[in-house]
Amino acid sequence: VGYVILGGLIFDAIESRYELERLEEKERNRQHFVDQLYIHAYREFNRVLNQTFELKYALWRGGISRNDERNDGWQIEVEKDLWKHYIDYELLQYFGAEEKTQYGNDQQQQEQNTVQVWTFSSAMLYSATVITTIGYGNITPKTTEGKIATMIYAMFGIPLMFMCLTYTGDLLADAFITGYSKMVNFIYRQICYRYLKAWLPFKGRQSFEQPDSEHEEARHVPIVATLGVLALYIAMGAFLFAQWESWHVLDGAYFCFITFTTIGFGDLVPGKGTVTESKAGKAAMCALFLLFGMIVMAMSFKLMQDEIISKFRKIARRFGFGKRHRSDPG
């Protein structure tokens, strides 16, 4: 978490400065366009005002025809067409300048090209996607310093993240196994014992009160229980992002699964409801939720892997592949 916060501070300091310069240049282009438009509109207004008097004087002298190019009225019509073409040209020039200062070419960045994308919140989420190798692609560094910092940050952050996932996932898996075993033992000794106590003889009751060693040493969690915990966490994320981002619940669940498995297509990413400067708290919670979700996913994979290996070993022993054959003494 501290490494993610550090990355947020670094990338916010590097990229936000470049982005502010881009937005200022964009505003200057827009203001220049508006100023030029006002200047030419004012000139055209004065010219048309003067020519209106000349047109009225020409009409007073006699009829005018559009085919008569020597007529003042015809000159006014031509000027109107030229004015229209000039406005179209200025608009093309303006939007051409906008394209040059565009932040990106994808749809999400085009929708955000008038606001500041790089904030501490978005930089922190970007740092999390870098070290987890998710890489949504919704925001990317544009400066040389930002690209170099990303490579260095990922070089140290990715191994650190994998080590953290492995250690924390194993620790959480052991805790989950212990809790699951205690719950099963409680059900086995307390709940079932109440119903079977009166039915068993004294010897059978003693054997029931002391479970066999094989049951006590069961250190594997059924896959169904593991998938249940994972599904519960994904459901929490689905409702959470449905509330924050106004997504459909299915889209929220899809986003959580794609993120926890580090697939990261980038078609759904936290946006205006979470990653904004005014909602930095939500952005921090989002990053923590996604990081812990990856830990839960790592724990689930380890538990399912252990359970599958245990099942295969039991099958192998049943068919005699796991037994050691000793040669009879001669």
Contacts in CASP RR format, 6 or more apart in sequence:
PFRMAT RR
TARGET T0000
AUTHOR 0000-0000-0000
METHOD contacts of the structure
MODEL  1
VGYVILGGLIFDAIESRYELERLEEKERNRQHFVDQLYIHAYREFNRVLN
QTFELKYALWRGGISRNDERNDGWQIEVEKDLWKHYIDYELLQYFGAEEK
TQYGNDQQQQEQNTVQVWTFSSAMLYSATVITTIGYGNITPKTTEGKIAT
MIYAMFGIPLMFMCLTYTGDLLADAFITGYSKMVNFIYRQICYRYLKAWL
PFKGRQSFEQPDSEHEEARHVPIVATLGVLALYIAMGAFLFAQWESWHVL
DGAYFCFITFTTIGFGDLVPGKGTVTESKAGKAAMCALFLLFGMIVMAMS
FKLMQDEIISKFRKIARRFGFGKRHRSDPG
1 288 0 8 1.000
1 291 0 8 1.000
3 127 0 8 1.000
3 131 0 8 1.000
3 157 0 8 1.000
3 160 0 8 1.000
4 124 0 8 1.000
4 127 0 8 1.000
4 128 0 8 1.000
4 131 0 8 1.000
4 287 0 8 1.000
4 291 0 8 1.000
5 124 0 8 1.000
6 127 0 8 1.000
7 123 0 8 1.000
7 124 0 8 1.000
7 127 0 8 1.000
7 153 0 8 1.000
8 120 0 8 1.000
8 123 0 8 1.000
8 124 0 8 1.000
8 126 0 8 1.000
8 127 0 8 1.000
9 120 0 8 1.000
9 123 0 8 1.000
10 123 0 8 1.000
10 127 0 8 1.000
10 149 0 8 1.000
10 153 0 8 1.000
11 118 0 8 1.000
11 123 0 8 1.000
11 126 0 8 1.000
11 127 0 8 1.000
11 141 0 8 1.000
11 146 0 8 1.000
11 149 0 8 1.000
11 150 0 8 1.000
12 118 0 8 1.000
12 119 0 8 1.000
12 120 0 8 1.000
12 123 0 8 1.000
12 124 0 8 1.000
14 141 0 8 1.000
14 143 0 8 1.000
14 145 0 8 1.000
14 146 0 8 1.000
14 149 0 8 1.000
15 118 0 8 1.000
15 123 0 8 1.000
15 141 0 8 1.000
15 142 0 8 1.000
15 143 0 8 1.000
15 146 0 8 1.000
16 116 0 8 1.000
16 118 0 8 1.000
16 119 0 8 1.000
16 123 0 8 1.000
18 118 0 8 1.000
18 142 0 8 1.000
18 143 0 8 1.000
19 103 0 8 1.000
19 116 0 8 1.000
19 117 0 8 1.000
19 118 0 8 1.000
19 142 0 8 1.000
20 116 0 8 1.000
22 101 0 8 1.000
22 103 0 8 1.000
23 114 0 8 1.000
23 116 0 8 1.000
25 101 0 8 1.000
26 98 0 8 1.000
26 101 0 8 1.000
26 113 0 8 1.000
26 114 0 8 1.000
29 94 0 8 1.000
29 97 0 8 1.000
29 98 0 8 1.000
29 101 0 8 1.000
30 94 0 8 1.000
33 90 0 8 1.000
33 93 0 8 1.000
33 94 0 8 1.000
33 97 0 8 1.000
36 90 0 8 1.000
37 87 0 8 1.000
37 90 0 8 1.000
40 83 0 8 1.000
40 86 0 8 1.000
40 90 0 8 1.000
44 79 0 8 1.000
44 83 0 8 1.000
47 79 0 8 1.000
48 76 0 8 1.000
48 79 0 8 1.000
51 72 0 8 1.000
51 73 0 8 1.000
51 75 0 8 1.000
51 76 0 8 1.000
51 79 0 8 1.000
54 72 0 8 1.000
55 72 0 8 1.000
55 73 0 8 1.000
55 76 0 8 1.000
58 64 0 8 1.000
58 71 0 8 1.000
58 72 0 8 1.000
58 73 0 8 1.000
64 71 0 8 1.000
64 72 0 8 1.000
64 73 0 8 1.000
64 74 0 8 1.000
65 71 0 8 1.000
65 74 0 8 1.000
66 74 0 8 1.000
66 77 0 8 1.000
67 74 0 8 1.000
68 74 0 8 1.000
69 75 0 8 1.000
102 109 0 8 1.000
102 110 0 8 1.000
102 113 0 8 1.000
103 109 0 8 1.000
103 112 0 8 1.000
103 113 0 8 1.000
103 117 0 8 1.000
103 142 0 8 1.000
104 110 0 8 1.000
104 113 0 8 1.000
106 138 0 8 1.000
108 138 0 8 1.000
108 269 0 8 1.000
109 117 0 8 1.000
109 138 0 8 1.000
109 139 0 8 1.000
116 277 0 8 1.000
117 139 0 8 1.000
118 139 0 8 1.000
119 275 0 8 1.000
119 276 0 8 1.000
119 277 0 8 1.000
119 280 0 8 1.000
120 277 0 8 1.000
120 280 0 8 1.000
121 274 0 8 1.000
121 275 0 8 1.000
121 276 0 8 1.000
121 277 0 8 1.000
121 279 0 8 1.000
121 280 0 8 1.000
121 281 0 8 1.000
121 282 0 8 1.000
121 283 0 8 1.000
121 284 0 8 1.000
122 139 0 8 1.000
122 275 0 8 1.000
122 283 0 8 1.000
124 283 0 8 1.000
124 284 0 8 1.000
124 287 0 8 1.000
125 270 0 8 1.000
125 275 0 8 1.000
125 283 0 8 1.000
125 286 0 8 1.000
125 287 0 8 1.000
126 139 0 8 1.000
127 153 0 8 1.000
128 134 0 8 1.000
128 287 0 8 1.000
128 290 0 8 1.000
128 291 0 8 1.000
129 135 0 8 1.000
129 136 0 8 1.000
129 137 0 8 1.000
130 150 0 8 1.000
130 153 0 8 1.000
130 154 0 8 1.000
130 157 0 8 1.000
130 158 0 8 1.000
131 153 0 8 1.000
131 154 0 8 1.000
131 157 0 8 1.000
131 158 0 8 1.000
131 160 0 8 1.000
131 161 0 8 1.000
132 161 0 8 1.000
132 262 0 8 1.000
132 290 0 8 1.000
132 291 0 8 1.000
132 294 0 8 1.000
133 158 0 8 1.000
133 262 0 8 1.000
134 259 0 8 1.000
134 262 0 8 1.000
134 263 0 8 1.000
134 264 0 8 1.000
135 264 0 8 1.000
135 266 0 8 1.000
136 264 0 8 1.000
136 266 0 8 1.000
136 269 0 8 1.000
137 266 0 8 1.000
137 269 0 8 1.000
138 266 0 8 1.000
138 269 0 8 1.000
141 147 0 8 1.000
141 149 0 8 1.000
141 150 0 8 1.000
165 294 0 8 1.000
165 295 0 8 1.000
165 298 0 8 1.000
166 298 0 8 1.000
168 295 0 8 1.000
168 298 0 8 1.000
169 295 0 8 1.000
169 298 0 8 1.000
169 299 0 8 1.000
169 302 0 8 1.000
170 299 0 8 1.000
170 302 0 8 1.000
172 295 0 8 1.000
172 296 0 8 1.000
172 299 0 8 1.000
173 299 0 8 1.000
173 302 0 8 1.000
173 303 0 8 1.000
173 306 0 8 1.000
176 221 0 8 1.000
176 229 0 8 1.000
176 299 0 8 1.000
176 303 0 8 1.000
177 219 0 8 1.000
177 220 0 8 1.000
177 221 0 8 1.000
177 303 0 8 1.000
180 221 0 8 1.000
180 225 0 8 1.000
181 218 0 8 1.000
181 219 0 8 1.000
184 218 0 8 1.000
185 211 0 8 1.000
185 216 0 8 1.000
188 211 0 8 1.000
188 215 0 8 1.000
189 209 0 8 1.000
189 211 0 8 1.000
193 208 0 8 1.000
193 209 0 8 1.000
196 208 0 8 1.000
197 205 0 8 1.000
200 208 0 8 1.000
219 306 0 8 1.000
220 303 0 8 1.000
220 306 0 8 1.000
220 307 0 8 1.000
220 310 0 8 1.000
221 303 0 8 1.000
221 306 0 8 1.000
221 307 0 8 1.000
222 307 0 8 1.000
223 303 0 8 1.000
223 304 0 8 1.000
223 307 0 8 1.000
223 308 0 8 1.000
226 300 0 8 1.000
226 303 0 8 1.000
226 304 0 8 1.000
226 307 0 8 1.000
227 300 0 8 1.000
227 304 0 8 1.000
229 296 0 8 1.000
229 300 0 8 1.000
230 296 0 8 1.000
230 297 0 8 1.000
230 300 0 8 1.000
233 256 0 8 1.000
233 293 0 8 1.000
233 296 0 8 1.000
234 253 0 8 1.000
234 256 0 8 1.000
234 257 0 8 1.000
234 260 0 8 1.000
235 253 0 8 1.000
237 252 0 8 1.000
237 253 0 8 1.000
237 256 0 8 1.000
237 289 0 8 1.000
238 249 0 8 1.000
238 250 0 8 1.000
238 252 0 8 1.000
238 253 0 8 1.000
238 256 0 8 1.000
239 249 0 8 1.000
240 289 0 8 1.000
241 247 0 8 1.000
241 251 0 8 1.000
241 252 0 8 1.000
241 255 0 8 1.000
241 256 0 8 1.000
241 270 0 8 1.000
241 274 0 8 1.000
242 248 0 8 1.000
242 249 0 8 1.000
242 251 0 8 1.000
242 252 0 8 1.000
244 270 0 8 1.000
244 273 0 8 1.000
244 274 0 8 1.000
244 282 0 8 1.000
244 286 0 8 1.000
245 252 0 8 1.000
245 270 0 8 1.000
245 271 0 8 1.000
245 272 0 8 1.000
245 273 0 8 1.000
245 274 0 8 1.000
246 273 0 8 1.000
247 255 0 8 1.000
247 268 0 8 1.000
251 268 0 8 1.000
252 268 0 8 1.000
254 268 0 8 1.000
255 268 0 8 1.000
255 269 0 8 1.000
256 293 0 8 1.000
258 264 0 8 1.000
258 265 0 8 1.000
258 266 0 8 1.000
258 268 0 8 1.000
259 290 0 8 1.000
259 294 0 8 1.000
260 290 0 8 1.000
260 293 0 8 1.000
260 294 0 8 1.000
260 296 0 8 1.000
260 297 0 8 1.000
261 297 0 8 1.000
262 294 0 8 1.000
270 283 0 8 1.000
270 286 0 8 1.000
273 279 0 8 1.000
273 282 0 8 1.000
274 282 0 8 1.000
274 283 0 8 1.000
274 286 0 8 1.000
275 283 0 8 1.000
275 286 0 8 1.000
276 283 0 8 1.000
313 322 0 8 1.000
316 322 0 8 1.000
317 323 0 8 1.000
END
